[in-house]
Amino acid sequence: MFYKKFSLLALYLCALAAPDLVASQTLSPNPTAAAPSAVQDAKSLNDWLRRMHEASKNQAYIGTYVVSSGGQIQSAKIWHVCEGGQQAERVEALTGAARSTFRHNEKTVTFLPDQKLVRHEKREALNSFPEIVQSADHRISDFYKLKLEGTERIAGVEADVALLLPKDAMRFGYRVWTEQKKGLVVKLQTLDIDGRVLEQAAFSELLMDAPVKMDKLLQMMGKVEGMRVEQPTLVKTTASAEGWYLPASVAGFKPISCYKRPAVASASSAADDSVQWVFSDGLASVSLFLESYDRQRHNKESGMSMGATHTLTRHIGNYWLTAMGEVPMATLKQFANGLAHKK
């Protein structure tokens, strides 16, 4: 699925990745945008986040956006519409293998024409560009602070520029450009602890209030003739029901969902269900993928990074953990070190 913030399940299947996209642009100073002290408090931050969240849900637009991550550049065109509380969108990859992704509320359908394959999934979506905020969660202000930086023109629209600075070393910072009138995110950078750009997503073209028709998108979403259709079973569950728990929570990260996916048996090994346990601090997300340990496949623990995305693998008793998220490696290690399974 080609979104930013990508679905972590998609990242697990095919990691897209990292740093600078286009040459950095100079911000135009805006003395009127200098943040008074009130902007720094929790209420102002939450109001700003709420406006951004509502804009992502209530805007119709067509745009082309570019993601730079891990030395790779990916681009896609997006059509997004909202009608009567319903949301639908189409994302067409412009680089790499042909791929069209349709989303209607929590339902996602991905077309892979080169493989004549369609994949259906129904699950809560994680944040995706430009929907970087799942909700205006009041907890966000406990772990991030807001700093306004000025204005800049992005994809033909005037945008306010703001920094979301982490208050600890457990999460990354963000520089966010939001369209001035409605608050839609038009550019996003993920920053490391020293302020360096790890990853960037930005619209290169954007048409607001575009004439996108939901019924047309839903018709396209249903055209699967001549394609092989896969509908993986994804069962909603709880970590405790699967025997997993974290005795000590990781600061700011709360569990938001847990799914069980039946595994496919191979000729050489039996199949066991795998579990995906998802955590979020309101902006950043972490996924813990848990499956039975297989000596043939799981032969070496490792850690790696691609842009802002870090991955950690760990052998825990009879299980194998793959922890993944757009957070520092130390955060993943804290999850892995605290994770336990009931005997």
C-alpha positions as CSV (number, residue, x, y, z in Angstrom):
1,M,0.0,0.0,0.0
2,F,1.7,3.3,-1.1
3,Y,0.8,5.7,1.6
4,K,2.8,7.9,3.9
5,K,2.6,7.2,6.8
6,F,2.5,3.7,5.3
7,S,0.5,1.0,6.8
8,L,2.9,-0.9,8.9
9,L,1.6,-4.2,7.6
10,A,2.6,-3.0,4.1
11,L,6.0,-1.9,5.4
12,Y,6.4,-5.4,6.8
13,L,5.7,-6.9,3.4
14,C,7.7,-4.4,1.3
15,A,9.6,-1.6,3.0
16,L,9.6,1.7,1.1
17,A,12.1,4.1,2.3
18,A,14.4,7.6,3.3
19,P,16.1,11.1,3.3
20,D,16.0,14.3,1.2
21,L,13.5,14.5,-1.6
22,V,13.8,17.7,-3.5
23,A,16.2,20.5,-2.7
24,S,15.2,22.2,0.5
25,Q,13.4,25.5,0.1
26,T,13.9,28.6,2.0
27,L,11.1,29.5,4.4
28,S,9.7,33.0,4.0
29,P,9.8,34.8,7.3
30,N,6.3,35.7,8.7
31,P,6.5,38.0,11.7
32,T,2.8,37.6,12.3
33,A,3.2,33.9,12.7
34,A,5.6,34.2,15.6
35,A,4.1,31.9,18.2
36,P,2.9,33.5,21.4
37,S,3.5,31.5,24.6
38,A,-0.1,30.3,24.5
39,V,0.6,28.4,21.3
40,Q,3.0,26.2,23.2
41,D,0.5,24.9,25.6
42,A,-1.5,21.7,25.3
43,K,-4.7,23.4,24.3
44,S,-3.2,25.2,21.3
45,L,-1.3,22.0,20.1
46,N,-4.5,19.9,20.4
47,D,-6.5,22.6,18.5
48,W,-3.9,22.6,15.7
49,L,-3.9,18.8,15.5
50,R,-7.7,18.7,15.5
51,R,-7.9,21.1,12.6
52,M,-5.4,19.1,10.7
53,H,-7.3,15.8,11.4
54,E,-10.6,17.3,10.3
55,A,-9.1,18.7,7.1
56,S,-7.8,15.2,6.1
57,K,-11.3,13.7,6.7
58,N,-13.4,16.4,5.0
59,Q,-11.5,17.6,2.0
60,A,-11.9,16.5,-1.7
61,Y,-8.7,16.8,-3.6
62,I,-6.6,15.4,-6.4
63,G,-2.8,15.5,-6.2
64,T,0.5,14.1,-7.0
65,Y,2.8,13.4,-4.1
66,V,6.4,12.3,-3.8
67,V,7.9,10.3,-1.0
68,S,11.7,10.2,-0.4
69,S,12.9,7.6,2.0
70,G,16.0,5.4,2.4
71,G,17.6,6.8,-0.8
72,Q,14.6,5.9,-2.8
73,I,12.0,8.2,-4.4
74,Q,8.4,7.1,-5.0
75,S,5.5,9.1,-6.4
76,A,1.8,8.5,-6.7
77,K,-1.4,10.3,-7.7
78,I,-4.2,10.4,-5.3
79,W,-8.0,11.1,-5.7
80,H,-9.7,11.7,-2.4
81,V,-13.4,12.4,-1.6
82,C,-15.6,12.7,1.5
83,E,-19.4,12.4,1.4
84,G,-21.7,12.1,4.3
85,G,-19.2,10.8,6.7
86,Q,-17.8,8.3,4.2
87,Q,-14.3,8.6,2.8
88,A,-12.9,7.0,-0.4
89,E,-9.7,7.4,-2.3
90,R,-7.6,6.0,-5.1
91,V,-3.8,6.0,-5.1
92,E,-2.0,5.2,-8.3
93,A,1.7,4.4,-8.1
94,L,3.7,6.4,-10.7
95,T,7.0,4.7,-10.0
96,G,8.0,1.1,-9.6
97,A,5.6,-1.8,-10.3
98,A,2.1,-0.9,-11.4
99,R,-0.2,-0.7,-8.4
100,S,-3.6,0.9,-7.7
101,T,-4.9,1.1,-4.2
102,F,-8.5,1.9,-3.3
103,R,-9.7,2.7,0.1
104,H,-13.3,3.0,1.3
105,N,-13.4,3.7,5.0
106,E,-11.7,0.7,6.6
107,K,-11.8,-1.4,3.4
108,T,-8.7,-1.5,1.2
109,V,-8.4,-3.1,-2.2
110,T,-5.0,-3.3,-4.0
111,F,-4.7,-4.0,-7.8
112,L,-1.5,-5.5,-9.0
113,P,-2.0,-5.7,-12.8
114,D,1.3,-7.3,-13.6
115,Q,0.3,-10.3,-11.5
116,K,-3.3,-10.1,-12.4
117,L,-4.0,-10.0,-8.7
118,V,-6.4,-8.1,-6.4
119,R,-5.9,-8.1,-2.6
120,H,-8.8,-7.3,-0.3
121,E,-8.4,-6.3,3.3
122,K,-10.6,-4.8,5.9
123,R,-9.0,-3.3,9.0
124,E,-8.5,-0.1,10.8
125,A,-6.1,2.1,8.8
126,L,-3.0,3.5,10.3
127,N,-2.0,7.1,9.5
128,S,-1.3,7.8,5.9
129,F,-0.1,10.9,4.2
130,P,-1.7,13.4,4.3
131,E,-3.6,12.0,7.3
132,I,-0.8,12.0,9.7
133,V,-3.0,12.3,12.8
134,Q,-5.5,9.5,13.6
135,S,-7.3,11.6,16.1
136,A,-6.9,14.8,18.1
137,D,-5.5,12.8,21.0
138,H,-4.9,15.0,24.1
139,R,-2.0,12.7,25.0
140,I,0.1,14.0,22.1
141,S,0.8,17.3,24.0
142,D,2.5,15.2,26.7
143,F,5.2,14.0,24.3
144,Y,5.4,16.8,21.6
145,K,5.6,20.5,21.6
146,L,4.6,22.9,18.8
147,K,6.7,25.6,17.3
148,L,5.5,27.7,14.4
149,E,8.2,28.6,11.8
150,G,6.5,30.8,9.2
151,T,4.9,30.2,5.8
152,E,5.9,28.7,2.5
153,R,4.3,28.0,-0.9
154,I,3.9,24.3,-1.6
155,A,2.2,22.8,-4.7
156,G,0.7,26.1,-5.5
157,V,-0.9,26.8,-2.1
158,E,0.1,28.9,0.8
159,A,1.1,26.7,3.8
160,D,1.9,27.3,7.4
161,V,5.0,25.6,8.6
162,A,5.2,24.1,12.1
163,L,7.6,21.9,14.0
164,L,6.4,19.1,16.3
165,L,9.3,18.6,18.6
166,P,9.5,15.4,20.8
167,K,10.0,15.9,24.5
168,D,12.0,12.8,24.9
169,A,14.3,10.5,22.8
170,M,11.6,7.8,22.3
171,R,10.1,9.4,19.1
172,F,11.1,11.4,16.1
173,G,10.1,15.0,15.4
174,Y,8.1,16.3,12.4
175,R,8.1,19.4,10.3
176,V,4.6,19.9,8.9
177,W,3.3,22.2,6.1
178,T,-0.5,22.7,6.3
179,E,-2.6,24.6,3.7
180,Q,-3.6,27.9,5.3
181,K,-7.4,27.9,4.7
182,K,-8.4,24.3,5.5
183,G,-5.4,22.8,7.3
184,L,-4.7,19.9,4.9
185,V,-1.1,18.6,5.3
186,V,0.7,19.3,2.0
187,K,4.3,18.4,3.1
188,L,5.8,16.4,5.9
189,Q,9.3,15.7,7.0
190,T,10.3,13.2,9.7
191,L,13.3,14.5,11.7
192,D,15.9,12.7,13.8
193,I,17.0,13.9,17.2
194,D,19.5,16.3,15.6
195,G,16.8,17.7,13.2
196,R,18.1,16.0,10.1
197,V,15.5,14.9,7.6
198,L,15.0,11.1,7.6
199,E,12.0,11.0,5.3
200,Q,9.8,13.4,3.4
201,A,6.4,13.3,1.7
202,A,5.1,16.3,-0.3
203,F,2.5,17.2,-2.9
204,S,4.1,18.4,-6.1
205,E,0.6,19.1,-7.6
206,L,-2.6,19.7,-5.7
207,L,-6.2,20.6,-6.7
208,M,-8.4,21.4,-3.6
209,D,-12.2,20.9,-3.8
210,A,-11.7,18.7,-6.8
211,P,-14.8,17.1,-8.5
212,V,-14.1,13.6,-7.3
213,K,-17.1,11.3,-7.3
214,M,-17.3,8.6,-4.6
215,D,-19.6,6.4,-6.7
216,K,-17.1,6.4,-9.5
217,L,-14.3,5.4,-7.2
218,L,-16.4,2.6,-5.7
219,Q,-17.2,1.3,-9.2
220,M,-13.5,1.1,-10.1
221,M,-12.8,-0.5,-6.8
222,G,-15.2,-3.4,-7.7
223,K,-13.9,-4.1,-11.2
224,V,-12.0,-7.4,-10.6
225,E,-13.0,-9.3,-13.8
226,G,-10.1,-11.3,-15.1
227,M,-8.1,-10.9,-11.9
228,R,-7.2,-13.4,-9.2
229,V,-8.7,-12.2,-5.9
230,E,-7.1,-12.8,-2.6
231,Q,-8.9,-12.0,0.6
232,P,-6.6,-12.8,3.5
233,T,-8.3,-13.7,6.7
234,L,-7.5,-11.1,9.3
235,V,-9.1,-11.7,12.7
236,K,-9.4,-9.0,15.3
237,T,-8.2,-10.2,18.7
238,T,-6.5,-9.0,21.8
239,A,-2.9,-9.5,22.9
240,S,-3.9,-11.0,26.1
241,A,-6.1,-13.5,24.3
242,E,-3.0,-14.6,22.3
243,G,-0.9,-14.8,25.5
244,W,1.1,-11.6,25.0
245,Y,1.6,-8.7,27.4
246,L,3.9,-5.8,28.2
247,P,4.4,-5.6,32.0
248,A,5.7,-2.0,31.7
249,S,4.3,0.3,29.0
250,V,6.6,2.3,26.7
251,A,6.2,6.0,27.4
252,G,3.3,7.5,25.3
253,F,2.6,4.4,23.3
254,K,-0.9,2.9,23.8
255,P,-2.2,-0.3,22.1
256,I,-4.7,0.5,19.4
257,S,-5.3,-2.8,17.7
258,C,-4.4,-6.5,17.5
259,Y,-4.9,-8.9,14.6
260,K,-4.3,-12.5,14.0
261,R,-3.5,-13.8,10.5
262,P,-3.6,-17.5,9.7
263,A,-0.3,-18.6,8.3
264,V,0.1,-20.6,5.1
265,A,1.7,-24.0,5.6
266,S,4.7,-24.9,3.4
267,A,6.0,-28.3,2.3
268,S,8.8,-28.1,4.8
269,S,7.1,-26.6,7.9
270,A,3.7,-26.5,9.7
271,A,1.6,-23.3,9.8
272,D,0.9,-21.2,12.9
273,D,-1.1,-18.1,13.2
274,S,0.9,-14.8,13.4
275,V,-0.2,-11.8,15.4
276,Q,0.2,-8.1,14.7
277,W,0.0,-5.9,17.8
278,V,-0.1,-2.1,17.0
279,F,0.8,0.8,19.3
280,S,0.6,4.6,18.7
281,D,1.4,7.8,20.6
282,G,-1.1,9.6,18.3
283,L,1.5,10.4,15.6
284,A,4.1,7.6,15.5
285,S,3.1,3.9,15.3
286,V,4.9,0.7,16.2
287,S,3.9,-2.8,15.1
288,L,4.9,-6.0,16.8
289,F,4.7,-9.0,14.5
290,L,4.8,-12.3,16.4
291,E,5.0,-15.8,15.0
292,S,6.3,-19.2,16.0
293,Y,10.0,-19.6,16.0
294,D,11.3,-21.5,12.9
295,R,15.0,-22.5,13.1
296,Q,15.3,-22.6,9.3
297,R,13.8,-19.1,8.7
298,H,14.7,-17.3,11.9
299,N,18.5,-17.8,12.2
300,K,19.8,-14.4,13.1
301,E,18.5,-11.5,15.2
302,S,19.1,-8.2,13.6
303,G,18.3,-4.5,13.5
304,M,18.1,-2.2,10.4
305,S,16.9,1.2,9.4
306,M,15.6,2.6,6.1
307,G,14.9,6.3,6.4
308,A,12.7,6.9,9.4
309,T,11.6,3.2,9.6
310,H,13.5,1.0,12.0
311,T,13.1,-2.8,12.2
312,L,14.3,-5.2,15.0
313,T,14.0,-9.0,15.1
314,R,14.3,-11.0,18.3
315,H,14.0,-14.6,19.4
316,I,11.7,-14.8,22.4
317,G,11.2,-18.3,23.8
318,N,9.3,-20.3,21.2
319,Y,8.4,-17.1,19.2
320,W,10.0,-14.8,16.7
321,L,9.4,-11.0,17.0
322,T,9.7,-8.5,14.2
323,A,9.2,-5.0,15.6
324,M,8.8,-2.1,13.1
325,G,8.0,1.5,13.4
326,E,9.0,5.1,12.5
327,V,10.6,5.5,15.9
328,P,14.2,5.4,17.1
329,M,15.8,1.9,17.5
330,A,15.9,2.4,21.3
331,T,12.1,2.6,21.3
332,L,11.9,-0.8,19.5
333,K,14.4,-2.3,21.9
334,Q,12.3,-1.2,24.9
335,F,9.3,-2.9,23.4
336,A,11.3,-6.0,22.7
337,N,12.9,-6.1,26.1
338,G,9.6,-5.8,27.9
339,L,7.5,-8.2,25.8
340,A,6.5,-11.4,27.5
341,H,4.3,-14.5,26.7
342,K,2.2,-16.4,29.2
343,K,3.3,-20.0,29.4
